C-alpha cells in the first residue's frame, strides 16, 4: 500500500480485513489524523503474530501502512 491510495483501492487489492476494521488505536498507536483502521492477519493470529495494518484519513486515503511481526 502506498500513502495516499484510496480505501477502495486497498479493498480491491487486499479485500475486507480479516482481523479488524473500525476505530483507530485498537491494534496500535495510530497517527492523530486516523479515521479508520484495517488489520489483516496471518490465519493463525494471534498464535502466529503477523499483521498488516492500514490507517485511513477522514478522506478515506491511506496515511500509514505497517507490517508487524513478533520477533
PyMOL Python script that loads the backbone (N, CA, C, O; Angstrom):
from pymol import cmd

cmd.read_pdbstr("""\
ATOM      1  N   UNK A   1       0.835  -1.169   0.000  1.00  0.00           N
ATOM      2  CA  UNK A   1       0.000   0.000   0.000  1.00  0.00           C
ATOM      3  C   UNK A   1       0.884   1.237   0.000  1.00  0.00           C
ATOM      4  O   UNK A   1       1.957   1.265   0.603  1.00  0.00           O
ATOM      5  N   UNK A   2       0.408   2.239  -0.683  1.00  0.00           N
ATOM      6  CA  UNK A   2       1.142   3.498  -0.750  1.00  0.00           C
ATOM      7  C   UNK A   2       0.336   4.600  -0.079  1.00  0.00           C
ATOM      8  O   UNK A   2      -0.893   4.612  -0.132  1.00  0.00           O
ATOM      9  N   UNK A   3       1.048   5.523   0.551  1.00  0.00           N
ATOM     10  CA  UNK A   3       0.412   6.674   1.167  1.00  0.00           C
ATOM     11  C   UNK A   3      -0.395   7.406   0.091  1.00  0.00           C
ATOM     12  O   UNK A   3       0.096   7.636  -1.014  1.00  0.00           O
ATOM     13  N   UNK A   4      -1.624   7.764   0.422  1.00  0.00           N
ATOM     14  CA  UNK A   4      -2.486   8.493  -0.497  1.00  0.00           C
ATOM     15  C   UNK A   4      -3.440   7.617  -1.299  1.00  0.00           C
ATOM     16  O   UNK A   4      -4.374   8.129  -1.916  1.00  0.00           O
ATOM     17  N   UNK A   5      -3.215   6.291  -1.300  1.00  0.00           N
ATOM     18  CA  UNK A   5      -4.141   5.408  -2.026  1.00  0.00           C
ATOM     19  C   UNK A   5      -5.517   5.479  -1.397  1.00  0.00           C
ATOM     20  O   UNK A   5      -5.653   5.712  -0.196  1.00  0.00           O
ATOM     21  N   UNK A   6      -6.534   5.277  -2.217  1.00  0.00           N
ATOM     22  CA  UNK A   6      -7.905   5.320  -1.719  1.00  0.00           C
ATOM     23  C   UNK A   6      -8.256   4.033  -0.967  1.00  0.00           C
ATOM     24  O   UNK A   6      -7.642   2.984  -1.163  1.00  0.00           O
ATOM     25  N   UNK A   7      -9.245   4.148  -0.117  1.00  0.00           N
ATOM     26  CA  UNK A   7      -9.740   2.999   0.633  1.00  0.00           C
ATOM     27  C   UNK A   7     -10.273   1.941  -0.332  1.00  0.00           C
ATOM     28  O   UNK A   7     -10.097   0.745  -0.098  1.00  0.00           O
ATOM     29  N   UNK A   8     -10.918   2.370  -1.405  1.00  0.00           N
ATOM     30  CA  UNK A   8     -11.446   1.413  -2.381  1.00  0.00           C
ATOM     31  C   UNK A   8     -10.314   0.668  -3.097  1.00  0.00           C
ATOM     32  O   UNK A   8     -10.478  -0.503  -3.440  1.00  0.00           O
ATOM     33  N   UNK A   9      -9.172   1.322  -3.330  1.00  0.00           N
ATOM     34  CA  UNK A   9      -8.023   0.657  -3.951  1.00  0.00           C
ATOM     35  C   UNK A   9      -7.450  -0.413  -3.016  1.00  0.00           C
ATOM     36  O   UNK A   9      -7.039  -1.483  -3.462  1.00  0.00           O
ATOM     37  N   UNK A  10      -7.431  -0.112  -1.729  1.00  0.00           N
ATOM     38  CA  UNK A  10      -6.958  -1.096  -0.741  1.00  0.00           C
ATOM     39  C   UNK A  10      -7.902  -2.294  -0.716  1.00  0.00           C
ATOM     40  O   UNK A  10      -7.450  -3.439  -0.711  1.00  0.00           O
ATOM     41  N   UNK A  11      -9.205  -2.039  -0.701  1.00  0.00           N
ATOM     42  CA  UNK A  11     -10.181  -3.131  -0.691  1.00  0.00           C
ATOM     43  C   UNK A  11     -10.090  -3.967  -1.967  1.00  0.00           C
ATOM     44  O   UNK A  11     -10.242  -5.188  -1.919  1.00  0.00           O
ATOM     45  N   UNK A  12      -9.847  -3.325  -3.096  1.00  0.00           N
ATOM     46  CA  UNK A  12      -9.722  -4.058  -4.363  1.00  0.00           C
ATOM     47  C   UNK A  12      -8.485  -4.954  -4.356  1.00  0.00           C
ATOM     48  O   UNK A  12      -8.500  -6.043  -4.930  1.00  0.00           O
ATOM     49  N   UNK A  13      -7.427  -4.499  -3.713  1.00  0.00           N
ATOM     50  CA  UNK A  13      -6.172  -5.252  -3.703  1.00  0.00           C
ATOM     51  C   UNK A  13      -6.138  -6.328  -2.613  1.00  0.00           C
ATOM     52  O   UNK A  13      -5.693  -7.449  -2.861  1.00  0.00           O
ATOM     53  N   UNK A  14      -6.609  -5.986  -1.404  1.00  0.00           N
ATOM     54  CA  UNK A  14      -6.487  -6.894  -0.262  1.00  0.00           C
ATOM     55  C   UNK A  14      -7.805  -7.518   0.196  1.00  0.00           C
ATOM     56  O   UNK A  14      -7.790  -8.496   0.943  1.00  0.00           O
ATOM     57  N   UNK A  15      -8.935  -6.976  -0.235  1.00  0.00           N
ATOM     58  CA  UNK A  15     -10.225  -7.461   0.242  1.00  0.00           C
ATOM     59  C   UNK A  15     -10.551  -6.874   1.606  1.00  0.00           C
ATOM     60  O   UNK A  15      -9.831  -6.016   2.115  1.00  0.00           O
ATOM     61  N   UNK A  16     -11.642  -7.347   2.190  1.00  0.00           N
ATOM     62  CA  UNK A  16     -12.047  -6.883   3.521  1.00  0.00           C
ATOM     63  C   UNK A  16     -11.046  -7.391   4.551  1.00  0.00           C
ATOM     64  O   UNK A  16     -10.525  -8.497   4.405  1.00  0.00           O
ATOM     65  N   UNK A  17     -10.767  -6.609   5.584  1.00  0.00           N
ATOM     66  CA  UNK A  17      -9.844  -7.058   6.622  1.00  0.00           C
ATOM     67  C   UNK A  17     -10.367  -8.310   7.319  1.00  0.00           C
ATOM     68  O   UNK A  17     -11.557  -8.407   7.620  1.00  0.00           O
ATOM     69  N   UNK A  18      -9.492  -9.251   7.571  1.00  0.00           N
ATOM     70  CA  UNK A  18      -9.913 -10.496   8.206  1.00  0.00           C
ATOM     71  C   UNK A  18      -9.734 -10.469   9.723  1.00  0.00           C
ATOM     72  O   UNK A  18     -10.173 -11.394  10.405  1.00  0.00           O
ATOM     73  N   UNK A  19      -9.101  -9.430  10.262  1.00  0.00           N
ATOM     74  CA  UNK A  19      -8.833  -9.398  11.701  1.00  0.00           C
ATOM     75  C   UNK A  19      -9.579  -8.265  12.406  1.00  0.00           C
ATOM     76  O   UNK A  19     -10.187  -8.480  13.455  1.00  0.00           O
ATOM     77  N   UNK A  20      -9.533  -7.064  11.834  1.00  0.00           N
ATOM     78  CA  UNK A  20     -10.183  -5.929  12.484  1.00  0.00           C
ATOM     79  C   UNK A  20     -10.455  -4.822  11.474  1.00  0.00           C
ATOM     80  O   UNK A  20      -9.672  -4.598  10.551  1.00  0.00           O
ATOM     81  N   UNK A  21     -11.574  -4.135  11.664  1.00  0.00           N
ATOM     82  CA  UNK A  21     -11.927  -2.968  10.849  1.00  0.00           C
ATOM     83  C   UNK A  21     -12.721  -2.025  11.734  1.00  0.00           C
ATOM     84  O   UNK A  21     -13.748  -2.406  12.296  1.00  0.00           O
ATOM     85  N   UNK A  22     -12.246  -0.797  11.857  1.00  0.00           N
ATOM     86  CA  UNK A  22     -13.004   0.151  12.664  1.00  0.00           C
ATOM     87  C   UNK A  22     -12.162   1.256  13.248  1.00  0.00           C
ATOM     88  O   UNK A  22     -11.275   1.804  12.593  1.00  0.00           O
ATOM     89  N   UNK A  23     -12.457   1.573  14.492  1.00  0.00           N
ATOM     90  CA  UNK A  23     -11.836   2.683  15.200  1.00  0.00           C
ATOM     91  C   UNK A  23     -10.315   2.531  15.250  1.00  0.00           C
ATOM     92  O   UNK A  23      -9.799   1.437  15.475  1.00  0.00           O
ATOM     93  N   UNK A  24      -9.618   3.618  15.043  1.00  0.00           N
ATOM     94  CA  UNK A  24      -8.153   3.614  15.104  1.00  0.00           C
ATOM     95  C   UNK A  24      -7.674   3.479  16.554  1.00  0.00           C
ATOM     96  O   UNK A  24      -8.342   3.920  17.489  1.00  0.00           O
ATOM     97  N   UNK A  25      -6.514   2.867  16.713  1.00  0.00           N
ATOM     98  CA  UNK A  25      -5.901   2.770  18.025  1.00  0.00           C
ATOM     99  C   UNK A  25      -6.228   1.516  18.792  1.00  0.00           C
ATOM    100  O   UNK A  25      -5.740   1.346  19.909  1.00  0.00           O
ATOM    101  N   UNK A  26      -7.022   0.641  18.248  1.00  0.00           N
ATOM    102  CA  UNK A  26      -7.352  -0.603  18.939  1.00  0.00           C
ATOM    103  C   UNK A  26      -6.177  -1.584  18.835  1.00  0.00           C
ATOM    104  O   UNK A  26      -5.900  -2.327  19.777  1.00  0.00           O
ATOM    105  N   UNK A  27      -5.496  -1.584  17.697  1.00  0.00           N
ATOM    106  CA  UNK A  27      -4.396  -2.510  17.461  1.00  0.00           C
ATOM    107  C   UNK A  27      -3.039  -1.871  17.755  1.00  0.00           C
ATOM    108  O   UNK A  27      -2.156  -2.526  18.309  1.00  0.00           O
ATOM    109  N   UNK A  28      -2.865  -0.608  17.392  1.00  0.00           N
ATOM    110  CA  UNK A  28      -1.595   0.083  17.622  1.00  0.00           C
ATOM    111  C   UNK A  28      -1.859   1.568  17.802  1.00  0.00           C
ATOM    112  O   UNK A  28      -2.993   2.021  17.650  1.00  0.00           O
ATOM    113  N   UNK A  29      -0.817   2.331  18.126  1.00  0.00           N
ATOM    114  CA  UNK A  29      -0.952   3.777  18.305  1.00  0.00           C
ATOM    115  C   UNK A  29      -0.899   4.441  16.944  1.00  0.00           C
ATOM    116  O   UNK A  29       0.165   4.489  16.328  1.00  0.00           O
ATOM    117  N   UNK A  30      -2.023   4.955  16.458  1.00  0.00           N
ATOM    118  CA  UNK A  30      -2.096   5.492  15.093  1.00  0.00           C
ATOM    119  C   UNK A  30      -1.669   6.959  14.999  1.00  0.00           C
ATOM    120  O   UNK A  30      -1.443   7.622  16.011  1.00  0.00           O
ATOM    121  N   UNK A  31      -1.566   7.444  13.776  1.00  0.00           N
ATOM    122  CA  UNK A  31      -1.368   8.865  13.540  1.00  0.00           C
ATOM    123  C   UNK A  31      -2.610   9.593  14.054  1.00  0.00           C
ATOM    124  O   UNK A  31      -3.698   9.018  14.067  1.00  0.00           O
ATOM    125  N   UNK A  32      -2.462  10.832  14.471  1.00  0.00           N
ATOM    126  CA  UNK A  32      -3.601  11.543  15.075  1.00  0.00           C
ATOM    127  C   UNK A  32      -4.713  11.860  14.087  1.00  0.00           C
ATOM    128  O   UNK A  32      -5.835  12.144  14.507  1.00  0.00           O
ATOM    129  N   UNK A  33      -4.438  11.820  12.794  1.00  0.00           N
ATOM    130  CA  UNK A  33      -5.450  12.111  11.779  1.00  0.00           C
ATOM    131  C   UNK A  33      -6.190  10.843  11.324  1.00  0.00           C
ATOM    132  O   UNK A  33      -6.967  10.898  10.370  1.00  0.00           O
ATOM    133  N   UNK A  34      -5.967   9.736  11.975  1.00  0.00           N
ATOM    134  CA  UNK A  34      -6.557   8.455  11.570  1.00  0.00           C
ATOM    135  C   UNK A  34      -8.062   8.427  11.849  1.00  0.00           C
ATOM    136  O   UNK A  34      -8.512   8.788  12.936  1.00  0.00           O
ATOM    137  N   UNK A  35      -8.832   7.989  10.842  1.00  0.00           N
ATOM    138  CA  UNK A  35     -10.284   7.876  10.983  1.00  0.00           C
ATOM    139  C   UNK A  35     -10.734   6.418  11.018  1.00  0.00           C
ATOM    140  O   UNK A  35     -11.700   6.087  11.705  1.00  0.00           O
ATOM    141  N   UNK A  36     -10.044   5.541  10.283  1.00  0.00           N
ATOM    142  CA  UNK A  36     -10.407   4.119  10.199  1.00  0.00           C
ATOM    143  C   UNK A  36      -9.134   3.289  10.121  1.00  0.00           C
ATOM    144  O   UNK A  36      -8.142   3.705   9.523  1.00  0.00           O
ATOM    145  N   UNK A  37      -9.175   2.122  10.729  1.00  0.00           N
ATOM    146  CA  UNK A  37      -8.031   1.218  10.730  1.00  0.00           C
ATOM    147  C   UNK A  37      -8.463  -0.146  10.195  1.00  0.00           C
ATOM    148  O   UNK A  37      -9.485  -0.688  10.614  1.00  0.00           O
ATOM    149  N   UNK A  38      -7.680  -0.694   9.271  1.00  0.00           N
ATOM    150  CA  UNK A  38      -7.880  -2.056   8.772  1.00  0.00           C
ATOM    151  C   UNK A  38      -6.698  -2.895   9.233  1.00  0.00           C
ATOM    152  O   UNK A  38      -5.550  -2.457   9.155  1.00  0.00           O
ATOM    153  N   UNK A  39      -6.979  -4.100   9.712  1.00  0.00           N
ATOM    154  CA  UNK A  39      -5.908  -5.007  10.115  1.00  0.00           C
ATOM    155  C   UNK A  39      -6.127  -6.357   9.440  1.00  0.00           C
ATOM    156  O   UNK A  39      -7.177  -6.986   9.574  1.00  0.00           O
ATOM    157  N   UNK A  40      -5.103  -6.775   8.714  1.00  0.00           N
ATOM    158  CA  UNK A  40      -5.077  -8.083   8.051  1.00  0.00           C
ATOM    159  C   UNK A  40      -4.094  -8.940   8.830  1.00  0.00           C
ATOM    160  O   UNK A  40      -3.057  -8.443   9.268  1.00  0.00           O
ATOM    161  N   UNK A  41      -4.402 -10.220   9.009  1.00  0.00           N
ATOM    162  CA  UNK A  41      -3.532 -11.054   9.840  1.00  0.00           C
ATOM    163  C   UNK A  41      -3.252 -12.410   9.205  1.00  0.00           C
ATOM    164  O   UNK A  41      -3.923 -12.849   8.271  1.00  0.00           O
ATOM    165  N   UNK A  42      -2.237 -13.043   9.755  1.00  0.00           N
ATOM    166  CA  UNK A  42      -1.951 -14.439   9.446  1.00  0.00           C
ATOM    167  C   UNK A  42      -3.173 -15.241   9.896  1.00  0.00           C
ATOM    168  O   UNK A  42      -3.802 -14.875  10.889  1.00  0.00           O
ATOM    169  N   UNK A  43      -3.524 -16.309   9.207  1.00  0.00           N
ATOM    170  CA  UNK A  43      -4.714 -17.088   9.589  1.00  0.00           C
ATOM    171  C   UNK A  43      -4.680 -17.618  11.030  1.00  0.00           C
ATOM    172  O   UNK A  43      -5.731 -17.879  11.613  1.00  0.00           O
ATOM    173  N   UNK A  44      -3.489 -17.776  11.602  1.00  0.00           N
ATOM    174  CA  UNK A  44      -3.394 -18.314  12.958  1.00  0.00           C
ATOM    175  C   UNK A  44      -3.083 -17.251  14.006  1.00  0.00           C
ATOM    176  O   UNK A  44      -2.652 -17.582  15.110  1.00  0.00           O
ATOM    177  N   UNK A  45      -3.294 -15.986  13.675  1.00  0.00           N
ATOM    178  CA  UNK A  45      -3.100 -14.921  14.662  1.00  0.00           C
ATOM    179  C   UNK A  45      -4.137 -15.097  15.770  1.00  0.00           C
ATOM    180  O   UNK A  45      -5.271 -15.480  15.481  1.00  0.00           O
ATOM    181  N   UNK A  46      -3.797 -14.840  16.982  1.00  0.00           N
ATOM    182  CA  UNK A  46      -2.579 -14.248  17.497  1.00  0.00           C
ATOM    183  C   UNK A  46      -1.454 -15.249  17.780  1.00  0.00           C
ATOM    184  O   UNK A  46      -0.373 -14.840  18.204  1.00  0.00           O
ATOM    185  N   UNK A  47      -1.677 -16.531  17.561  1.00  0.00           N
ATOM    186  CA  UNK A  47      -0.616 -17.512  17.817  1.00  0.00           C
ATOM    187  C   UNK A  47       0.550 -17.354  16.845  1.00  0.00           C
ATOM    188  O   UNK A  47       1.695 -17.641  17.195  1.00  0.00           O
ATOM    189  N   UNK A  48       0.269 -16.908  15.654  1.00  0.00           N
ATOM    190  CA  UNK A  48       1.299 -16.561  14.662  1.00  0.00           C
ATOM    191  C   UNK A  48       1.155 -15.055  14.417  1.00  0.00           C
ATOM    192  O   UNK A  48       0.512 -14.641  13.452  1.00  0.00           O
ATOM    193  N   UNK A  49       1.754 -14.234  15.292  1.00  0.00           N
ATOM    194  CA  UNK A  49       1.535 -12.792  15.235  1.00  0.00           C
ATOM    195  C   UNK A  49       2.189 -12.136  14.022  1.00  0.00           C
ATOM    196  O   UNK A  49       3.371 -11.795  14.043  1.00  0.00           O
ATOM    197  N   UNK A  50       1.408 -11.970  12.982  1.00  0.00           N
ATOM    198  CA  UNK A  50       1.867 -11.356  11.739  1.00  0.00           C
ATOM    199  C   UNK A  50       0.704 -10.516  11.212  1.00  0.00           C
ATOM    200  O   UNK A  50      -0.293 -11.055  10.731  1.00  0.00           O
ATOM    201  N   UNK A  51       0.838  -9.197  11.305  1.00  0.00           N
ATOM    202  CA  UNK A  51      -0.259  -8.290  10.977  1.00  0.00           C
ATOM    203  C   UNK A  51       0.177  -7.234   9.972  1.00  0.00           C
ATOM    204  O   UNK A  51       1.324  -6.788   9.985  1.00  0.00           O
ATOM    205  N   UNK A  52      -0.743  -6.837   9.102  1.00  0.00           N
ATOM    206  CA  UNK A  52      -0.547  -5.725   8.197  1.00  0.00           C
ATOM    207  C   UNK A  52      -1.635  -4.718   8.537  1.00  0.00           C
ATOM    208  O   UNK A  52      -2.823  -5.008   8.396  1.00  0.00           O
ATOM    209  N   UNK A  53      -1.226  -3.523   8.988  1.00  0.00           N
ATOM    210  CA  UNK A  53      -2.152  -2.509   9.483  1.00  0.00           C
ATOM    211  C   UNK A  53      -2.179  -1.337   8.509  1.00  0.00           C
ATOM    212  O   UNK A  53      -1.132  -0.810   8.133  1.00  0.00           O
ATOM    213  N   UNK A  54      -3.373  -0.934   8.105  1.00  0.00           N
ATOM    214  CA  UNK A  54      -3.538   0.195   7.189  1.00  0.00           C
ATOM    215  C   UNK A  54      -4.466   1.206   7.855  1.00  0.00           C
ATOM    216  O   UNK A  54      -5.589   0.876   8.237  1.00  0.00           O
ATOM    217  N   UNK A  55      -3.982   2.444   7.991  1.00  0.00           N
ATOM    218  CA  UNK A  55      -4.774   3.525   8.583  1.00  0.00           C
ATOM    219  C   UNK A  55      -5.197   4.504   7.501  1.00  0.00           C
ATOM    220  O   UNK A  55      -4.438   4.813   6.583  1.00  0.00           O
ATOM    221  N   UNK A  56      -6.437   4.988   7.631  1.00  0.00           N
ATOM    222  CA  UNK A  56      -7.017   5.895   6.650  1.00  0.00           C
ATOM    223  C   UNK A  56      -7.362   7.241   7.283  1.00  0.00           C
ATOM    224  O   UNK A  56      -7.722   7.323   8.458  1.00  0.00           O
ATOM    225  N   UNK A  57      -7.244   8.281   6.481  1.00  0.00           N
ATOM    226  CA  UNK A  57      -7.625   9.635   6.889  1.00  0.00           C
ATOM    227  C   UNK A  57      -9.149   9.769   6.827  1.00  0.00           C
ATOM    228  O   UNK A  57      -9.827   8.865   6.339  1.00  0.00           O
ATOM    229  N   UNK A  58      -9.692  10.889   7.318  1.00  0.00           N
ATOM    230  CA  UNK A  58     -11.137  11.125   7.172  1.00  0.00           C
ATOM    231  C   UNK A  58     -11.580  11.180   5.705  1.00  0.00           C
ATOM    232  O   UNK A  58     -12.759  10.985   5.406  1.00  0.00           O
ATOM    233  N   UNK A  59     -10.643  11.444   4.795  1.00  0.00           N
ATOM    234  CA  UNK A  59     -10.954  11.479   3.358  1.00  0.00           C
ATOM    235  C   UNK A  59     -10.822  10.105   2.709  1.00  0.00           C
ATOM    236  O   UNK A  59     -10.876   9.994   1.485  1.00  0.00           O
ATOM    237  N   UNK A  60     -10.650   9.056   3.518  1.00  0.00           N
ATOM    238  CA  UNK A  60     -10.540   7.660   3.054  1.00  0.00           C
ATOM    239  C   UNK A  60      -9.302   7.438   2.180  1.00  0.00           C
ATOM    240  O   UNK A  60      -9.364   6.754   1.159  1.00  0.00           O
ATOM    241  N   UNK A  61      -8.184   8.023   2.596  1.00  0.00           N
ATOM    242  CA  UNK A  61      -6.893   7.844   1.927  1.00  0.00           C
ATOM    243  C   UNK A  61      -5.910   7.232   2.913  1.00  0.00           C
ATOM    244  O   UNK A  61      -5.954   7.541   4.103  1.00  0.00           O
ATOM    245  N   UNK A  62      -5.024   6.369   2.431  1.00  0.00           N
ATOM    246  CA  UNK A  62      -4.018   5.742   3.290  1.00  0.00           C
ATOM    247  C   UNK A  62      -3.082   6.811   3.844  1.00  0.00           C
ATOM    248  O   UNK A  62      -2.516   7.606   3.093  1.00  0.00           O
ATOM    249  N   UNK A  63      -2.924   6.820   5.177  1.00  0.00           N
ATOM    250  CA  UNK A  63      -1.976   7.737   5.808  1.00  0.00           C
ATOM    251  C   UNK A  63      -0.836   6.975   6.476  1.00  0.00           C
ATOM    252  O   UNK A  63       0.193   7.558   6.815  1.00  0.00           O
ATOM    253  N   UNK A  64      -1.024   5.660   6.664  1.00  0.00           N
ATOM    254  CA  UNK A  64       0.019   4.846   7.280  1.00  0.00           C
ATOM    255  C   UNK A  64      -0.255   3.382   6.954  1.00  0.00           C
ATOM    256  O   UNK A  64      -1.404   2.940   6.949  1.00  0.00           O
ATOM    257  N   UNK A  65       0.806   2.643   6.686  1.00  0.00           N
ATOM    258  CA  UNK A  65       0.697   1.199   6.457  1.00  0.00           C
ATOM    259  C   UNK A  65       1.908   0.543   7.103  1.00  0.00           C
ATOM    260  O   UNK A  65       3.048   0.854   6.758  1.00  0.00           O
ATOM    261  N   UNK A  66       1.658  -0.372   8.046  1.00  0.00           N
ATOM    262  CA  UNK A  66       2.728  -1.035   8.802  1.00  0.00           C
ATOM    263  C   UNK A  66       2.582  -2.537   8.742  1.00  0.00           C
ATOM    264  O   UNK A  66       1.474  -3.068   8.653  1.00  0.00           O
ATOM    265  N   UNK A  67       3.715  -3.217   8.791  1.00  0.00           N
ATOM    266  CA  UNK A  67       3.741  -4.676   8.891  1.00  0.00           C
ATOM    267  C   UNK A  67       4.325  -4.995  10.265  1.00  0.00           C
ATOM    268  O   UNK A  67       5.458  -4.618  10.564  1.00  0.00           O
ATOM    269  N   UNK A  68       3.557  -5.685  11.093  1.00  0.00           N
ATOM    270  CA  UNK A  68       4.004  -6.050  12.436  1.00  0.00           C
ATOM    271  C   UNK A  68       4.167  -7.563  12.505  1.00  0.00           C
ATOM    272  O   UNK A  68       3.299  -8.320  12.068  1.00  0.00           O
ATOM    273  N   UNK A  69       5.288  -7.983  13.059  1.00  0.00           N
ATOM    274  CA  UNK A  69       5.519  -9.398  13.332  1.00  0.00           C
ATOM    275  C   UNK A  69       6.142  -9.527  14.708  1.00  0.00           C
ATOM    276  O   UNK A  69       6.664  -8.556  15.257  1.00  0.00           O
ATOM    277  N   UNK A  70       6.088 -10.708  15.256  1.00  0.00           N
ATOM    278  CA  UNK A  70       6.727 -10.970  16.531  1.00  0.00           C
ATOM    279  C   UNK A  70       8.177 -11.364  16.291  1.00  0.00           C
ATOM    280  O   UNK A  70       8.488 -12.069  15.330  1.00  0.00           O
ATOM    281  N   UNK A  71       9.056 -10.909  17.164  1.00  0.00           N
ATOM    282  CA  UNK A  71      10.478 -11.266  16.977  1.00  0.00           C
ATOM    283  C   UNK A  71      10.768 -12.737  17.099  1.00  0.00           C
ATOM    284  O   UNK A  71      11.919 -13.153  16.962  1.00  0.00           O
TER     285      UNK A  71
END
""", "prot")
cmd.dss("prot")
cmd.show_as("cartoon", "prot")
cmd.util.cbc("prot")
cmd.orient("prot")
